[in-house]
Amino acid sequence: MSYLRAATTSVCILAASACLSASDRETASGYRGRIFPDPRPKIDFTLKDTEGADFGFRQETDGFVTLLFFGYTHCPDVCPIHMANIGAVLNGFPFELRRQFKVVFVSTDPERDTPERMRRWLDSFGTDFIGLTGPREQVNQIQVALGLPGSVIEETEGGEYLVGHSSSVLAFTKDNVAHVGYPFGTRQDDWAHDLPKLVDERWGSR
Amino acid sequence: MRWWCASSRGVAWDWTWQPYIGVWALVALLAVFYWLQVRKLPIPESPTERSRRRRQAILFGGGALALWSALDWPLGPLGSGYLASVHMVQYLLLALIGPPLLLLGLPGTSYDKLRAWPRALTVLRNTTQPLVAFFIFNVAVTVTHWPSLVDPLMRSQVGSFVLDISWLLAGIIFWWPLISPVPEWPRFAPIFKMAYLGLNGIMIRPPFFILLFSKFPAYATYELAPPIPGTSALSDQQLAAGIMKLGSALIMVVAMVLVFSDWVRSSQRQEPARADRF
């Protein structure tokens, strides 16, 4: 009898934990990302893409859901994890949905992130991911204008360095405003939940 | 310095060796325990007894080595912080390979000492009934692979230690009825031992389905760990499911072959004795 009780308890714990894992990340907004109390309008800036051409951010991303992230290719953790998770989810979407997104990665490490290196790195996550570089000061100004902290250099042993930067991905919807941000820790399941909703979102009617 | 392996804490994997004092302490405890078991044994006189004693030492040493390799660098940190597939190799070593070797390696006199603790003996007697052991093992394996339990536990060294030790204990309970080291507790006939092993080999537990068929990585621990070049969280998870199922099935098949050959040998030994009687 005691074994039967133990078995029932185990099954209940498992069922409860399964329910929790499915629903505990959704917020009242219906999104798993963080809703900004003050949405951040898209700003206009121009940087070089991995082909060396000028890329006008506002103009080139108009009409798309745009995921904007500031990072660097030598990043050991946050950048490759964010990019891998976004890439894995987008690559699983049907073409019609997939084509409504643009992923823009702005380098915070212009010295080491050559166009070739950046292209190779981004291709491992998504061949259509856009990589942009520009002077460090300009990139910092863009980050600050978007409400993100500027990046900072952190020296490490052996003359190497890390670049401290924001770990949030800004999601601009088709109204050219970022209403939601995705911090480090956002999982593929969360991206798959939120991204299709962002395509159809009409913020004004909420 | 960390005493036990836990999640990566955002540190990228590199091949720099790291000590894990808790793992060494566990292995040292096992060695001391074994020494305490054998130190007062009489020096074996017959070659058969000598070779049996040597065989036991090798088996126990093999069991301790299995645990050590599962828990220490590099499998320990890789499995607890970076790759679900390595985590599954750890599971095989801790639950399915180490425990039977440790049990087979202990001298029979060790079990006699248990008689000094009647309460422990009662618990052991109850938990190692074949059906109970089968149930405990399978519930333990299911629960200790459940993502919403594994992720919070793996964040701390204590949680990771609890998971590892749970596998070890569950493995000891699972193998006990098969090896039946206490002569007065003959568990079940070889045919039922083979059925016990076979059923466990084909048993499909919920975590296997989650790992193999989920569209997205199930464990945050591995999904949000600094990536290891050439791997993706989802393909690593699917590999983990394969290792869990095929590795476990392979171990069960090997055990079934050993039980069967032991059965045949003991039948052959009984034949001449029976013939003498007539």
Chai-1 contact restraints between the chains, C-beta under 6 A:
chainA,res_idxA,chainB,res_idxB,connection_type,confidence,min_distance_angstrom,max_distance_angstrom,comment,restraint_id
A,S10,B,V139,contact,1.0,0.0,6.0,A-B,restraint_1
A,S17,B,S148,contact,1.0,0.0,6.0,A-B,restraint_2
A,S21,B,S148,contact,1.0,0.0,6.0,A-B,restraint_3
A,P76,B,A12,contact,1.0,0.0,6.0,A-B,restraint_4
A,P76,B,P226,contact,1.0,0.0,6.0,A-B,restraint_5
A,D77,B,G10,contact,1.0,0.0,6.0,A-B,restraint_6
A,D77,B,P226,contact,1.0,0.0,6.0,A-B,restraint_7
A,P80,B,P227,contact,1.0,0.0,6.0,A-B,restraint_8
A,I81,B,L224,contact,1.0,0.0,6.0,A-B,restraint_9
A,R187,B,E223,contact,1.0,0.0,6.0,A-B,restraint_10
A,Q188,B,F216,contact,1.0,0.0,6.0,A-B,restraint_11
A,D189,B,F216,contact,1.0,0.0,6.0,A-B,restraint_12
